[in-house]
Amino acid sequence: MQAIYASDPALSRGRLHAEEESTFRSCYQRDRDRIIHASAFRRLKHKTQVFIEHEGDYFRTRLTHSIEVAQVARTLAGALGLNGDLTEALALAHDLGHPPFGHTGEEALERLMAPHGGFDHNAQALRIVTSLERHYASFDGLNLTWETLEGLAKHNGPIAPLRGDGPIRGDLPWALAEYNARHDLELHTYASAEAQVAAISDDVAYNHHDLHDGLRAELFSTDELAELPLLKGCFSEVDRVYPGLNYYRRRHEALRRFFGLLVEDVIAVARARLAELGPGSPGDVRRAGRGVIRFSDEVFEQLKVIRTFLFHRMYRAPSVVAMLRDVTRVIDELFPFLMENTESLPKQWRKDVEEARGETELARIVCDYIAGMTDRFALQCHARLLGGDGGVLEAWR
């Protein structure tokens, strides 16, 4: 049974372009299905999470990460009486805007696009689902509901705080500001409880699976993990229940318990905050003035210790940093080359180039093209257009 503060598809604010709704799917189910069938969603299969896509079939990609986030989100939504379809749609779509090579690729594009309105992966996700997916006859994008678009834009919290008579717009990423100008997503408020669940599910998923992937890459040991906050208790419980368990099963059992601990903490805190707030509608959650789906303060502080450990031992491990330096160069060289040689863009992109007015519009087209690349395609494109492997592809062989 859905809670009174859950998003009700029958009360959706609708779509930018009016459509006849499905007779057997709710509007949020339809949003989820359109996301799954989007080209950008399929490309997540070959976009990196932490390790570059070639480095092993075991490691998470953006696609497997998104599926894991959706699993957590469905669990949380069910426990809290929220709309599972909207929550799942947001979880599946939350990483659509990531460029190749993960956060390293985003940092490179952010720097290159600084003179042209910047780059932000959340804003890019919105741009993909409202403009760049061009398959439907009647509109660009996927024409998702207002609630899904709102959740994509501000699942991490308000973006444009109020000042005077209206929200601030000047500091918004251009892709977000451009769409919001014609379809107000109320960026000064919090998002729905469903969007907040999708955001915390991302945190739960990566805090869990980055430990798995780091162990698999042998960047740290099981014994080191067993001394970290939260994990220490999980390992102790496994040792108590299963004394003498073999190495691989022991760490898997401990990480299972860590995963469950995070989920149970979010549920307990969310239930307490919702009971305190007493929202009578989804709008009351948006106007609460604070997020309601959170970790407890104690767990959050302990997670910061784990994240610091991962930062030094995994995200900044010498082998990872060396590869990230190489792939940064790929984007740094591709961007100016395509700006100067637009004939190298695919035919469907050259039409947009012909209509571009000025350098900024051209830069945004080139940025969209590069941001949509998978890891492997970016490397292949770099090798083909700039000659040779440039040392990057060669290192993979």
QUIZI-V434886 format. One record per backbone hydrogen bond with DSSP energy under -0.5 kcal/mol. CO is the residue of the C=O (numbers start at 1). NH is the residue of the N-H. E is the energy in kcal/mol with one decimal. If there is no record, write none. Layout:
BEGIN
co=CO nh=NH e=E
co=CO nh=NH e=E
END
This chain:
BEGIN
co=3 nh=6 e=-1.6
co=7 nh=9 e=-0.6
co=8 nh=11 e=-1.9
co=9 nh=12 e=-1.3
co=14 nh=146 e=-2.3
co=16 nh=18 e=-0.6
co=26 nh=30 e=-2.1
co=27 nh=31 e=-1.8
co=28 nh=32 e=-2.4
co=29 nh=33 e=-2.3
co=30 nh=34 e=-2.3
co=31 nh=35 e=-2.2
co=32 nh=36 e=-2.2
co=33 nh=37 e=-1.8
co=35 nh=38 e=-1.3
co=38 nh=42 e=-1.6
co=39 nh=43 e=-1.9
co=40 nh=44 e=-0.6
co=41 nh=44 e=-0.9
co=42 nh=45 e=-1.7
co=43 nh=46 e=-1.6
co=44 nh=47 e=-1.5
co=44 nh=62 e=-0.6
co=44 nh=63 e=-1.6
co=46 nh=375 e=-2.4
co=46 nh=376 e=-0.5
co=47 nh=62 e=-2.5
co=51 nh=49 e=-0.7
co=52 nh=55 e=-2.4
co=53 nh=56 e=-0.6
co=60 nh=49 e=-0.8
co=61 nh=65 e=-2.5
co=62 nh=66 e=-2.2
co=63 nh=67 e=-2.1
co=64 nh=68 e=-2.1
co=65 nh=69 e=-2.6
co=66 nh=70 e=-2.2
co=67 nh=71 e=-1.8
co=68 nh=72 e=-2.1
co=69 nh=73 e=-2.7
co=70 nh=74 e=-2.4
co=71 nh=75 e=-1.8
co=72 nh=76 e=-2.6
co=73 nh=77 e=-2.8
co=74 nh=78 e=-2.3
co=75 nh=79 e=-2.1
co=76 nh=80 e=-1.8
co=77 nh=81 e=-0.7
co=77 nh=82 e=-2.6
co=78 nh=81 e=-0.7
co=81 nh=3 e=-3.3
co=82 nh=84 e=-0.8
co=83 nh=87 e=-1.9
co=84 nh=88 e=-2.5
co=85 nh=89 e=-2.3
co=86 nh=90 e=-2.2
co=87 nh=91 e=-2.2
co=88 nh=92 e=-2.6
co=89 nh=93 e=-1.5
co=90 nh=94 e=-1.1
co=93 nh=96 e=-1.8
co=95 nh=98 e=-1.8
co=99 nh=102 e=-0.7
co=101 nh=104 e=-1.1
co=101 nh=105 e=-1.1
co=102 nh=106 e=-1.8
co=103 nh=107 e=-2.5
co=104 nh=108 e=-1.9
co=105 nh=109 e=-2.3
co=106 nh=110 e=-2.7
co=107 nh=111 e=-1.8
co=108 nh=112 e=-2.4
co=109 nh=113 e=-2.5
co=111 nh=114 e=-0.9
co=113 nh=116 e=-2.1
co=113 nh=118 e=-2.8
co=114 nh=117 e=-0.8
co=117 nh=174 e=-1.4
co=120 nh=124 e=-2.5
co=121 nh=125 e=-1.9
co=122 nh=126 e=-1.7
co=123 nh=127 e=-2.2
co=124 nh=128 e=-2.5
co=125 nh=129 e=-2.0
co=126 nh=130 e=-1.2
co=127 nh=131 e=-1.8
co=127 nh=132 e=-1.8
co=128 nh=133 e=-2.0
co=129 nh=142 e=-3.4
co=129 nh=143 e=-0.7
co=131 nh=141 e=-0.7
co=132 nh=134 e=-0.9
co=133 nh=135 e=-0.5
co=133 nh=141 e=-2.6
co=144 nh=16 e=-0.5
co=145 nh=149 e=-2.3
co=146 nh=150 e=-2.9
co=147 nh=151 e=-1.9
co=148 nh=152 e=-2.1
co=149 nh=153 e=-2.1
co=150 nh=154 e=-2.3
co=151 nh=155 e=-0.9
co=154 nh=157 e=-1.9
co=154 nh=191 e=-0.5
co=159 nh=161 e=-0.6
co=161 nh=168 e=-1.8
co=163 nh=166 e=-1.5
co=166 nh=163 e=-1.7
co=169 nh=172 e=-1.6
co=173 nh=176 e=-0.8
co=173 nh=177 e=-2.6
co=174 nh=178 e=-2.9
co=175 nh=179 e=-1.3
co=176 nh=180 e=-2.6
co=177 nh=181 e=-1.6
co=179 nh=182 e=-1.6
co=179 nh=183 e=-1.1
co=186 nh=189 e=-1.8
co=187 nh=159 e=-2.8
co=187 nh=160 e=-1.5
co=192 nh=196 e=-2.0
co=193 nh=197 e=-2.1
co=194 nh=198 e=-2.0
co=195 nh=199 e=-2.0
co=196 nh=200 e=-2.2
co=197 nh=201 e=-2.2
co=198 nh=202 e=-1.4
co=199 nh=203 e=-1.4
co=200 nh=204 e=-2.4
co=201 nh=205 e=-2.6
co=202 nh=206 e=-2.5
co=203 nh=207 e=-2.2
co=204 nh=208 e=-1.4
co=205 nh=209 e=-3.1
co=206 nh=210 e=-2.0
co=208 nh=211 e=-0.5
co=208 nh=212 e=-1.3
co=209 nh=213 e=-2.8
co=210 nh=214 e=-2.4
co=211 nh=215 e=-2.0
co=212 nh=216 e=-2.3
co=213 nh=217 e=-2.1
co=214 nh=219 e=-2.4
co=214 nh=220 e=-0.6
co=215 nh=218 e=-1.3
co=221 nh=225 e=-1.7
co=222 nh=226 e=-2.2
co=224 nh=227 e=-1.2
co=225 nh=228 e=-2.1
co=228 nh=232 e=-2.3
co=229 nh=231 e=-2.6
co=230 nh=234 e=-1.3
co=231 nh=235 e=-2.7
co=232 nh=236 e=-2.0
co=233 nh=237 e=-2.1
co=234 nh=238 e=-1.9
co=235 nh=239 e=-2.5
co=236 nh=240 e=-1.8
co=237 nh=241 e=-2.4
co=238 nh=242 e=-3.3
co=242 nh=245 e=-1.6
co=246 nh=250 e=-2.6
co=247 nh=251 e=-1.9
co=248 nh=252 e=-1.9
co=249 nh=253 e=-2.7
co=250 nh=254 e=-2.1
co=251 nh=255 e=-2.4
co=252 nh=256 e=-2.2
co=253 nh=257 e=-1.9
co=254 nh=258 e=-2.1
co=255 nh=259 e=-2.4
co=256 nh=260 e=-2.5
co=257 nh=261 e=-2.5
co=258 nh=262 e=-2.0
co=259 nh=263 e=-2.0
co=260 nh=264 e=-2.7
co=261 nh=265 e=-2.0
co=262 nh=266 e=-2.1
co=263 nh=267 e=-2.2
co=264 nh=268 e=-2.3
co=265 nh=269 e=-2.4
co=266 nh=270 e=-2.9
co=267 nh=271 e=-2.5
co=268 nh=272 e=-1.9
co=269 nh=273 e=-2.6
co=270 nh=274 e=-2.8
co=271 nh=275 e=-2.2
co=272 nh=276 e=-2.1
co=273 nh=277 e=-2.5
co=274 nh=278 e=-2.9
co=281 nh=284 e=-0.7
co=281 nh=285 e=-0.9
co=282 nh=286 e=-1.6
co=283 nh=287 e=-1.9
co=285 nh=288 e=-1.1
co=286 nh=190 e=-1.9
co=292 nh=294 e=-0.8
co=296 nh=300 e=-2.7
co=297 nh=301 e=-2.3
co=298 nh=302 e=-1.9
co=299 nh=303 e=-2.5
co=300 nh=304 e=-1.5
co=301 nh=305 e=-0.9
co=302 nh=306 e=-1.5
co=303 nh=307 e=-2.8
co=304 nh=308 e=-2.1
co=305 nh=309 e=-2.1
co=306 nh=310 e=-2.5
co=307 nh=311 e=-2.5
co=308 nh=312 e=-2.0
co=309 nh=313 e=-2.6
co=310 nh=314 e=-2.4
co=310 nh=315 e=-2.2
co=311 nh=316 e=-1.5
co=314 nh=317 e=-1.4
co=317 nh=320 e=-0.5
co=317 nh=321 e=-2.9
co=318 nh=322 e=-2.2
co=319 nh=323 e=-1.4
co=320 nh=324 e=-2.4
co=321 nh=325 e=-2.1
co=322 nh=326 e=-1.4
co=323 nh=327 e=-2.4
co=324 nh=328 e=-1.9
co=325 nh=329 e=-1.4
co=326 nh=330 e=-1.3
co=327 nh=331 e=-1.6
co=328 nh=332 e=-2.6
co=329 nh=333 e=-1.9
co=330 nh=334 e=-2.3
co=331 nh=335 e=-2.2
co=332 nh=336 e=-0.7
co=333 nh=337 e=-1.4
co=334 nh=338 e=-2.6
co=335 nh=339 e=-1.9
co=336 nh=340 e=-1.8
co=337 nh=341 e=-1.7
co=341 nh=344 e=-2.2
co=342 nh=345 e=-1.7
co=346 nh=349 e=-1.1
co=346 nh=350 e=-1.7
co=347 nh=351 e=-1.0
co=348 nh=352 e=-0.6
co=349 nh=353 e=-1.7
co=350 nh=354 e=-2.0
co=351 nh=355 e=-1.0
co=352 nh=356 e=-0.6
co=353 nh=356 e=-1.1
co=356 nh=358 e=-0.7
co=357 nh=361 e=-0.5
co=358 nh=362 e=-1.7
co=359 nh=363 e=-2.9
co=360 nh=364 e=-2.0
co=361 nh=365 e=-1.5
co=362 nh=366 e=-2.4
co=363 nh=367 e=-2.6
co=364 nh=368 e=-2.3
co=365 nh=369 e=-2.2
co=366 nh=370 e=-2.5
co=367 nh=371 e=-3.0
co=368 nh=372 e=-1.4
co=370 nh=100 e=-0.6
co=370 nh=373 e=-1.5
co=374 nh=378 e=-2.4
co=375 nh=379 e=-1.9
co=376 nh=380 e=-2.4
co=377 nh=381 e=-3.1
co=378 nh=382 e=-2.3
co=379 nh=383 e=-2.3
co=380 nh=384 e=-2.4
co=381 nh=385 e=-2.6
co=382 nh=386 e=-2.3
co=383 nh=387 e=-0.8
co=389 nh=392 e=-1.7
co=389 nh=393 e=-1.1
co=391 nh=395 e=-0.7
co=392 nh=396 e=-0.5
co=393 nh=396 e=-1.4
co=393 nh=397 e=-0.6
co=394 nh=397 e=-1.1
END
